[in-house]
Amino acid sequence: MRKWGLACKQSKELDYGHYRSRVEKLSKLPRREREKLQRRREIIDAAEKRFLEKGFDGVSMDEIACDLELSKPTLYLYFRNKESLYLAVVLRGMLILRDTFKDAVTQEKTGIKKVATFIRALCLDYVRKHPDYYRLLVVAREQRFMTMLRKHEIEDGDKFGNMAMELLTFLTDAIKLGIYDGTIRDDLDPLQTAIFLVVASESVIQIAPEYQDLLTRRNLTLSEYLQHSIDVMLKGIAAKKPKM
């Protein structure tokens, strides 16, 4: 309960910058449309609570409908299937991730420093503060979801794809800048390098329990391991003599 409440609160706080414009737009809609949007938001709120507590496979549409005191057919008037409702929750977490990246990357000037802040924002900030949202995102990228997305069987699949591409573009652009300003090796392909860094970062985050135990026996903290891993990745792409 506490985790869900904290995640929901932080999601709403990050979205507060758009609150006024949203309210203005909603106020211009017919009352029936406003009520429909409000009901949809309530359904997502209830689903978020359930999915964060029990994961995708542990939740049924019957449970969510019961929580809201709605009939199951009514729930399907708003969402095509459970996967679509799950994705709506995942998109909330991705909005937080996007804002985290934006805030981190815009603070730096050189390409290598932007890449560094991007990776740290993922490994040290987002995953630590929003582990449940990250866990939901990992499931949403499983093959079963990807197959349904390709078949257009999940609502708002285009939003999911566009958001994922936007996040990758942050990193790709930073690498391009680094190649241009001389802080990143000029023999690297920006897109391939960006994909590698994301995959490597997520592998670092999802460290196996036996390796965590090994670090503990060596009196090394998880934070030290993460920072060391980030340093290794950055040294691999950094230009030998970066231009100042």
QUIWOQUI-V960853 format. One record per helix or strand of 2 or more residues. SS is the DSSP state (A for helix, B for strand). FROM is the first residue (numbers start at 1). TO is the last residue. Records with the same first field share a line. If there is no record, write none. Layout:
SS->FROM-TO  FROM-TO
This chain:
A->2-14  16-27  31-54  61-68  72-78  82-105  111-129  131-140  143-150  157-181  190-205  209-217  222-237
